[in-house]
Amino acid sequence: MRGKGDSHPRIPSTVSRRLGDTSLIAGPSSSTLDVPARVIDLVTGFPSLTSLHNELRPLAEDAAGATILYVHLPSTQIIEERFGWETLGAYAGLLANYLGRVARDLERERGHCAVLRSFADDYVLLIPQRENDAEIPSRLGEGMLRHLQAMDEELATIHQVYVGISRVTPYAKIHPERQLFRGIQRAQTEATDVGRQKLAVQTRVLDRAIANRSFNMVYQPIVNIHDHSIFAYEALVRCTQPELRNPHVLFSVAEQAGRIWPLSRLLRKMAVDSVTSMPDGSLLFVNLHPLDFNDPELLRPEPFIVEHAANLVLEVTERATITDFEHFRRNMDVLRSSGVRIAVDDLGSGYAALSSVAELNPDFIKFDMTLIRGIDQSPIRRNLLRNMVAFAVEAGTQVIAEGVETRAELDTLRELGCHFVQGFFLAMPLPPFTLEIAPRQPSPEELPAESS
């Protein structure tokens, strides 16, 4: 690793004065805020985690309160173990240089800013409180990454940063110094909450991916079970960001972070844009997330959905129908009015689910791979599926079996009366539209991807 520029920049003295001063002043004092620098707690005699200085007094006593940002850098151990302590020193220097610049800007903007070293790998920033402070952790994390990418791309690929935030408002009964320490602890707890911070990092990646359209669509054929002709394609997403490459992770992050609507809107548009490239007469199955049924843009419906409605099948998981049947029925009728067809996906829980779904009169029902996998070896599941197919046919609905991986499964599904099949045995999901089917046996390495 070779960095660019000064590998050991210093935090400017205008931002954090006497940061390296560890002199001790003897004699009683009411607060560590009364001395230039202090590393010993006056009450317990234990070393303080953070040295507090005179410059923090305005922050502690400001009527508006202070905002505390705790910058946690969990990747320092990996960097040191992989590249050595000198490289870690260069990494710390690059980050200190960036934090110093941020601190100077905040000091000019707000009149005060203190940046302190906490533990071996972390930093604390304290600033006067403002209404828009909740935006700072995200800006700080993204800016730090951009700074590293510009200075050293290799370190940037390993770098992780979690930023916690807390607010402190003066309260007469609590000593201002203790309030600051408690605020630092709260910010530290937030920054080191791995689950929450991992989600925050993934959310930033997702936001960039949506903004940059960092997704590719692949298309898996849905095949007529009798002659192996291609009836339709299911559009599946692949995120180009490594952190979100797994579709389950992608949608889990979007759901937890409240990004389902913007993600789904983009993916629907990207999927439908490919309709004009499909073979004539084919249908395109486009997945909907259950939360999409509250999206006003989908329910207008979207102009590109209306334009290509004759070629579209909107696919919704069976779980959405069970949670709020009437709501789903109304919204499905709205979508149907635009001319699209409806498929209910992931059906695998037997007659109770099938009975509810049949009332909706979908055009297609897709049986989940958990029901299909190894069906040639299970008399109970064969009997169940035979009756479910008969039930669906009587209701005027065609059925699709997902996850077909072997010739034996395919032959069994044909005997049971399924109309269409989909799975790795027939065709892989690919960026171009597959034009011909050549049944194949997938290798063990390929099978896990089917779950996407």
N, C-alpha and C positions, 0 to 999 in steps of 0.2 A: 504494500500500500504506500502510495506517495501522495501526500496532501499538497494543496496549493496555498501559497501565501504563508502568513505567519501561523505556525502550528501551536504557539503558546500565547495568544492574545490575552490582555488583561482587561478586567472590567474597569471602565473609566472611574476615576476617583470622584467625578462629579455626581455619579450615580450612587455609589456605596462607599462612603468615606471610611478610611481606617479599617477596611474589611480584614486586612491581615494583622491588625493590632491585637495581640493577645495579652497585653499588660494587665496585671491585676492591681487594684487599688484597695489597700487595707482600710479597715474601719467600717463602722456600721453605715448602712444606707437603706433607704426604704424601697429602692427599686433598682434593678439593673439598668433601667432607662436613665438613671442619674449619672452613669459613668460612660466614658467614651467607648469602652468595650469590656465585656465581662464573660467569662466562660464558667463561673462557679455560681450555682444557685445559692442565694443568701439564706434560705431557710433550711434546706436539706444538706447543703454542702456537696451535693452531687454535681458533676459537670453538666452544664446546660446543653441541650441539643442544638440550640441556635444562639449565637451572640446577638444581643440587642444593643442598639446604639442610641445616642441622643437624637439622631435624625428620625428615629421612629416615634418620638414623642408626639409630633404633630399628627401622625396617623392614628395613634392610640387615643388622642384627645379630640380629634375632629368630630364635630357633632353629627356629620353625615355618616361617619363610620369609615372603616377600611375594608378593602377587598384583599384577600390573601390567595395567591396562586402557588400551588405546590407542584413542581415539575419533577416527575419521577422518570428515571431513565433505566429501565430494566435490562437493556441490551449491553450495558457496560461489561458485565461479567463475560458474556459471550465474546465480545471484542477483545478483551484482555486475554482470554484463554486461547483464542484463535490466532491473534496477531502479536500479542505481547503488551507489556505495560507502556512501552513508548508510544505505540499506536493509540492506546487508550488515552494517553496524555494529549496526543494531537486531537483526538476526537473531543475530549473535554474542552480543549482550547477553542475548537471551532464553535462548539455550543455556547461557551462562555462569551465568545465574541458576538454571537448573534443575540444572546440575552442582554448583553451590555448595550447593544444598539437599541433593542426594544425598550430597555429601561430608560435610556436617554430620551427616547421619543415620549414615553409616558411621563417622565419628569417635566419635559417642556409643556406637555398638554395639561397636566394636573397639578404641577407645582412640587410634588413629592413623589419619590419612588425609591425603594430600597430593594436590593437584590442580595441574597445571602446564600452561602453554601450550607447545605444541610446533609449530614452524613457524607459518605464518600461519593455518591453518584447523583444526588438530588440538589435542587435549588428552590429557594422561596423568594417570591416577589410580593411586596406589599405596596399598595397604592390607595389613594383616596377613592372612596366608593362612588360609582356612577350607575345610572340605570342600565346601560348597555354592557355591563361587565360580564354577563353570561356568555357573550360572544367571544370573549378573549381566549378561553382555553382552546377552542377550535382554531382560531387564527394563529395562536402561538404554536400549536402542534404542526399545522400545515406550513407555516413560515419556517420553522426549524427544519422540516424535511426539505423544503426547497433550497434552503441555505446549504444543507449538506450535499444535496444533489449537485449543486453548482460547484462545490469545493472538492468533493470526493464521492464519486458515484458508488464505489464499493462499500464504503461505510454507510451510505444512505440505504443500501439494500438490507442491511442488518439492523439499522437504527429503529428503535421504538421509543415513543415518549407518551406518557400518560400525564395529563394535567388535571389536578383537582382544584376546586374553588370553594372558598367559604367567605362569609361576610361577618364583620364585627361591628356592632353598634355600641357606643359608650353606655355604660350602666353604672350609676353612682355606687352601688353596693359591691361591685366587683372591680378589683384592681385592674387598671388598663393593661399592665404587663401580662397578667394571667389571662385576660381576654384574648390577647394576641397569641399566646401559647396555645390556648384551646382552639382558636381559629386555625392555627397552623396544623394542629392535630386533626381537625375535621377535614381540612384540605388534603392532608396526607392520607387519611383513611379513604377519601374518595379516589385519590390518584392511585392508590395501591389496591383498590378493589378490582382485581384482575378481570372478573367477568364483565363488570360495567365498563371498564376502560377498554377491554377488548372489543366490546360492542361499539364504543365510541370511535375506536380506530376503524373498525369495519364499516361503520356508518359513513365516515369521511371517504373511505375508498369507494363505497357505493355511490355517494353523491358525485364523486369525480367520474365514476363509470357512467352514471346517467347523463351527466353534463357532456361527456365526450362520446357517448354512444358506444361504449366499450363492450359490445356484445356481438356475438355471431349467432345466426340461426342455422340449425341443422334440421333435416326433414327425414322422418322415418316413415316408410310406406305402410299403409294399411291395405291388406291384400285379401282378395276374394279367395275363400278357402278351397273352392272347387277347381279353379283354373289358374290360380296364382297371378291373375292380372291385378294391376295396381288400381285400387279404387279411390284412395285418398292418401294424404300425408299428414302427419302430426308435426307441427312446428315445435321444436325444443330449443331452449336457449343455452348458450355457452358464454359465460363471462370471460373476457380476456384478462381480467385482473386475477393474479394467482390466488389472492386471499379469498376470492369469491367464485373460484372455478367450479366448485361443487354446487349444483343447482339447489340442493337442500339448504346449504349454508346461505346462498344468495337470498332465497326467499325467507329464510328464518331471520336474517339480519333486517331485511326490508320490513318484515312484519313487526319485529321488536322496535325498530327505529321509526315506525310510522311512515315508511316510504313505499308502501305497496302501490298506492295510486300512481305516483309518478313513474315507478318502475313498470307497472303493468301497461300504462298508456304508451310508453315508448316501445315495449316489446310487442304489443298488439300492432302498432304501426309498422314496425320492422317486419313482423311476420306477414301482415296483409300486403305489404309492398311487393312481396314475392309472388303473389297470385298470378300476375301476368306472365310469369316465367314457367308456370306449371304446365304439364301436358294437358291438352284440351280434354274437358269433361271431368277433370279431377276435382276433388274437394280438399279443402285445407282445414284441419282441426286446430283450433287455437285455444290454449288453456286459459281459463279465468280463475283467479283466486277468489275464495268466498267473500273477501272484503271488497272485491270489485263491484259487488252488487249494491253497494252504497255510493258508488262513484257517479255523480251526476253526468260526467262526460260520457261514460259508457251507456247510460240510460237515455241519452238524447235520441238516438244513438250517435256515435261518432261518424262524420261524413264518409270516411274511408271504409267503415263497416257497411254502411248503406250502399256505397258504390259497388262493392264486391260481394254483397250478401248472398247471391245465388251460388257462390263457390265456398261459402264459409260455414263451418260447424263450430259453434262456441261450446267448449267443453268445461263442465264444472264438476267439481268433486262431489260425490254423494253426501259428504259430511255437511255441505252447505244446505242441502235439502232437509236434513234431519233437524238442524238447529232452529230453523224458522221456516216452516213449510209454506205458510201463506205468503210471507214476504218473498220467498224465492219464486213462488208461482206467479205473483204479480209482476215481478221484474223479468221473469222469463217470457211472459206474454208481451211485455214491452219490447224485448229484443226480437221476439218472433215476428212482431208487426213490421220489422224492417226487412224481413225476408230470410234471415239466417235460420239455420237448423241448430238443434240443441242436442248435445250428448251429455249423459251423466256418467262420470268417470269413477273408477275405484270401487265399483260395486263388488262386495265380497262377503257381506254379512248375512246372506240368506233371505228368506221370505219377508221378514219384517221390513227390511230396507226396500226390497223389490216391490212390495205392495205400495209403499209410499211413493216410490219413483214412478210406478205405473200410472198413478193418478195424474201425474204431470204430463203424461203422454209425450216423452222425449222421442226424438227421431232415432237416437242410438243409445244403447246401454253398453258400457265397456266393463267387462269383468276383470277384476284386479288380478295381477300376477300371483298374489298369494293363494288365490283359488286355483289358478291354472298350473302353477309349478308342480310338476310330477303328478298330474291328474291321471295319467295312464297307470299309475301305481296305487291309486286310491279309489276303491269301489264306492265309498261313502261320498266323496266329492264328485265322482262321475254321476251318481244318482241325483245329487243336489243340483248340479249344473244342468242335467237333462231336463229336470222339472222347471228350473228357472228360465231356461231357453224357451220351453213350451209356454210358460206364463207370458214372457215378453212377446213372443210371436202372436199369441192370441190378442195382445193389446196393440198389435200393429207396429211393434218396435223391432228394429234390427239389432243384433248383438255382435260385439267385437270382443275377442279374447286377447288380452295383453300378455306379454312376457313369454311368448312361445320360444323355447330354446332347443327342443329336440324333435326329431321326426315322429317319435312315439306320441308326444303331446299333440302335434299337429293332426295326426291320424285320428286320435281319440276325439279331438274337438270337432273334426269333420263328422264323425259318427254321431256325436251328440247334437248336431244340428246348428252349430255356430255359423254365422254368415261370413264374418271377416276375422282375420287374425293379424297380429302385430308382434314382432319380436326379433331377437337377434338371429334366430334360425333362418329367417326369411331375408332380412336386410338390416344393416346398421344405419343409425342416423348419420346422414352425411350433409355437407354444405350444398352440393348440387342435388337436384331431384333425381333419384334413382329411376331408371326407365324400364328395367327388366329385373325379374326376381330369379335368383339362383339359390335355392335353399342350401344352407350351409350349417355346419356345426360350430358354434362359437368356442373359442378357447377359454379356459378358466379365467385368464387375465381380463377378458372382455366383459364377463358377466356382470360385475358390480355396477358398471355404468348404466345398466338397464334401469336402475332405480330412479334415474333422473327423469 
